[in-house]
């Protein structure tokens, strides 16, 4: 199935401009895919109705930029009591999520084709997500391009709006400069406090991560949780 649409444009300050409903709205009551895990978005201007994605109302976790879903498929397999959404812009990568997830007979996994920051800001229902996973996002290493980074000064507020009480954000990268920026923007966000990444989560690696770890390149990890909420880091 093809989901061709224009990606949202960025404004001068780096925020995303909402897409126009007259072009992209589809029927209000879509039929969930019967033979695949890639969910066709009914609209890119109205927030998701999660009951249309999953048969069971379970805690929701989202991986922004899931790539070939090597992490998310295994995570969903190990955590059948949680629903998992993988967000990815490239169709070929989502097709890998679909093949791997169906091979594992996963009922708690869906893939969505959309740009991650736009999805977080405009499509996720407020306070609906138990955890956000962002692993090895594009580091945009050139200084003039760093404004394109997903984890920027605006990201903690967007994450806070999407997270449920006790919600957590798990981050990984191999880029030291980006890792410093991740720490700085979340340390400056008063709504969050730093927590440890639990071992059972850290041991599930992406294919990319496995390859560069074999070359001696370490994974840089950090995690945060909303303050003043019930912790569940174990």
C-alpha positions as CSV (number, residue, x, y, z in Angstrom):
1,X,0.0,0.0,0.0
2,X,1.3,3.4,-0.9
3,X,0.9,6.5,1.3
4,X,2.2,9.3,-0.9
5,X,1.8,12.8,0.5
6,X,3.8,15.9,0.9
7,X,5.6,16.3,4.2
8,X,4.7,19.3,6.4
9,X,6.7,22.4,5.8
10,X,8.7,24.0,8.6
11,X,8.2,27.6,9.6
12,X,11.0,30.0,10.1
13,X,11.4,29.2,13.8
14,X,11.6,25.5,13.1
15,X,8.0,24.5,14.1
16,X,5.8,22.5,11.8
17,X,3.0,24.0,9.8
18,X,-0.2,21.9,10.0
19,X,-1.3,20.4,6.7
20,X,-4.5,21.5,5.1
21,X,-7.6,19.3,5.7
22,X,-9.1,20.0,2.3
23,X,-6.4,18.0,0.6
24,X,-5.6,15.2,3.0
25,X,-8.7,14.3,4.9
26,X,-10.0,10.8,4.3
27,X,-13.2,9.0,5.5
28,X,-13.8,9.5,9.3
29,X,-14.3,5.8,9.9
30,X,-11.5,3.8,8.2
31,X,-11.3,0.1,8.2
32,X,-8.2,-1.2,10.0
33,X,-5.9,-3.2,7.7
34,X,-7.0,-6.9,7.7
35,X,-3.7,-8.3,6.4
36,X,-1.0,-5.8,7.3
37,X,0.3,-3.8,10.2
38,X,0.9,-0.5,8.4
39,X,-2.1,1.6,9.3
40,X,-3.4,4.0,6.6
41,X,-3.8,7.4,8.3
42,X,-7.5,8.5,7.9
43,X,-6.4,12.1,8.3
44,X,-3.2,14.1,8.9
45,X,-5.0,17.0,10.6
46,X,-7.1,15.1,13.1
47,X,-5.7,13.2,16.1
48,X,-5.7,9.5,16.0
49,X,-8.4,7.4,17.4
50,X,-6.4,4.7,19.0
51,X,-9.3,2.2,19.2
52,X,-9.1,2.1,15.4
53,X,-5.6,0.8,15.5
54,X,-5.7,-1.8,18.2
55,X,-8.4,-4.3,19.3
56,X,-7.2,-4.2,22.9
57,X,-7.0,-0.9,24.9
58,X,-3.5,-1.3,26.4
59,X,-0.7,1.2,27.5
60,X,0.8,2.7,24.4
61,X,4.5,3.1,23.5
62,X,5.7,4.9,20.4
63,X,9.1,4.7,18.6
64,X,9.7,7.9,16.5
65,X,11.8,7.0,13.5
66,X,11.6,3.2,13.9
67,X,13.7,2.4,10.9
68,X,13.5,-1.3,9.9
69,X,11.7,-2.0,13.3
70,X,14.4,-4.3,14.6
71,X,14.0,-2.9,18.0
72,X,10.3,-2.4,18.1
73,X,9.3,-5.8,16.8
74,X,11.3,-7.5,19.5
75,X,10.1,-5.0,22.1
76,X,6.4,-5.7,21.2
77,X,7.0,-9.4,21.2
78,X,8.4,-9.2,24.8
79,X,5.7,-6.8,26.0
80,X,2.3,-8.2,24.7
81,X,0.4,-6.2,27.3
82,X,1.5,-2.9,25.7
83,X,0.5,-1.5,22.3
84,X,3.3,-0.2,20.1
85,X,3.4,2.2,17.2
86,X,6.4,2.7,14.9
87,X,6.5,6.0,13.1
88,X,8.7,6.1,10.0
89,X,8.8,8.3,6.9
90,X,10.2,5.7,4.5
91,X,7.7,3.2,3.1
92,X,10.4,0.5,2.5
93,X,11.3,0.5,6.2
94,X,7.6,0.3,7.2
95,X,7.2,-2.7,4.9
96,X,10.0,-4.4,7.0
97,X,8.0,-3.7,10.1
98,X,5.0,-5.2,8.5
99,X,6.8,-8.4,7.4
100,X,8.6,-8.9,10.7
101,X,5.6,-8.2,12.8
102,X,3.3,-10.5,10.9
103,X,5.9,-13.2,11.0
104,X,5.9,-12.9,14.8
105,X,2.1,-12.8,14.8
106,X,2.0,-9.6,16.7
107,X,-1.4,-8.1,17.4
108,X,0.0,-5.2,19.5
109,X,2.1,-3.5,16.7
110,X,1.3,-0.9,14.1
111,X,3.3,1.2,11.7
112,X,2.5,4.7,10.5
113,X,4.0,6.6,7.6
114,X,4.5,10.2,8.7
115,X,7.2,12.6,9.7
116,X,8.0,12.1,13.4
117,X,7.8,15.6,14.8
118,X,4.5,16.3,13.0
119,X,3.0,13.1,14.3
120,X,4.0,14.0,17.9
121,X,2.7,17.5,17.7
122,X,-0.5,17.1,15.7
123,X,-1.7,13.4,15.6
124,X,-1.1,11.8,18.9
125,X,-3.9,12.2,21.4
126,X,-3.0,14.3,24.4
127,X,-1.5,12.3,27.4
128,X,-2.0,9.0,25.6
129,X,1.6,7.6,25.6
130,X,3.3,5.7,28.3
131,X,6.8,5.9,26.7
132,X,8.5,7.5,23.7
133,X,11.5,5.8,22.2
134,X,13.9,7.8,20.0
135,X,16.9,5.8,18.9
136,X,19.6,7.1,16.6
137,X,17.8,10.0,15.0
138,X,19.6,11.8,12.2
139,X,22.3,13.8,14.0
140,X,22.5,16.4,11.2
141,X,26.3,16.9,12.1
142,X,26.8,20.1,10.1
143,X,26.3,23.1,12.3
144,X,24.1,24.9,9.7
145,X,21.8,21.8,9.7
146,X,21.4,21.3,13.4
147,X,18.1,23.1,13.5
148,X,16.6,20.1,11.7
149,X,17.4,17.8,14.7
150,X,14.3,16.1,16.1
151,X,15.5,16.5,19.7
152,X,15.7,20.3,20.1
153,X,14.5,22.9,22.5
154,X,10.9,22.5,21.6
155,X,10.8,18.7,21.9
156,X,10.4,18.3,25.7
157,X,7.2,20.4,25.7
158,X,5.8,18.3,22.8
159,X,6.7,15.1,24.6
160,X,5.1,16.3,27.8
161,X,1.8,17.0,26.0
162,X,1.8,13.5,24.5
163,X,2.9,11.5,27.6
164,X,0.5,10.0,30.1
165,X,1.1,10.4,33.9
166,X,4.4,8.8,34.7
167,X,5.4,9.0,31.0
168,X,9.0,8.4,30.0
169,X,11.3,9.3,27.1
170,X,14.2,6.9,26.1
171,X,17.0,8.3,23.9
172,X,20.0,6.7,22.2
173,X,22.6,8.0,19.8
174,X,26.2,7.4,18.8
175,X,26.8,11.1,18.1
176,X,28.5,12.8,21.1
177,X,27.4,16.3,20.1
178,X,23.8,15.3,19.7
179,X,23.9,13.4,23.0
180,X,25.0,16.5,24.7
181,X,22.1,18.4,23.1
182,X,19.7,15.7,24.2
183,X,20.8,16.1,27.8
184,X,20.8,19.9,27.7
185,X,17.3,20.3,26.4
186,X,15.8,17.8,28.8
187,X,17.8,19.0,31.8
188,X,16.5,22.5,31.1
189,X,12.9,21.2,31.0
190,X,11.5,21.6,34.5
191,X,8.8,19.0,33.8
192,X,11.3,16.2,33.4
193,X,13.8,14.4,35.6
194,X,16.6,12.0,34.6
195,X,16.1,8.3,35.2
196,X,18.1,5.2,34.5
197,X,17.4,3.1,31.4
198,X,16.3,-0.3,32.7
199,X,18.5,-3.2,31.7
200,X,15.8,-5.2,30.0
201,X,15.2,-2.3,27.6
202,X,18.9,-1.5,27.0
203,X,19.5,-5.1,25.9
204,X,17.1,-4.8,23.0
205,X,19.2,-3.2,20.2
206,X,18.6,-2.0,16.7
207,X,20.4,-3.7,13.8
208,X,22.3,-0.4,13.2
209,X,23.3,-0.3,16.9
210,X,24.5,-3.9,16.8
211,X,26.7,-3.2,13.8
212,X,28.5,-0.2,15.2
213,X,28.8,-1.7,18.6
214,X,30.7,-4.5,16.9
215,X,33.0,-1.8,15.5
216,X,33.7,-0.5,19.0
217,X,31.4,2.5,18.8
218,X,29.4,2.8,22.1
219,X,25.8,3.5,22.5
220,X,25.0,6.8,24.4
221,X,21.8,6.4,26.4
222,X,19.7,8.7,28.5
223,X,16.1,8.6,29.8
224,X,13.7,11.1,31.4
225,X,10.4,11.0,33.2
226,X,7.8,13.6,34.0
227,X,8.2,14.9,37.5
228,X,5.7,14.6,40.2
229,X,4.2,11.5,38.7
230,X,4.1,7.8,39.7
231,X,7.4,6.2,38.7
232,X,7.6,2.9,36.9
233,X,11.2,2.7,35.8
234,X,11.7,-0.9,36.6
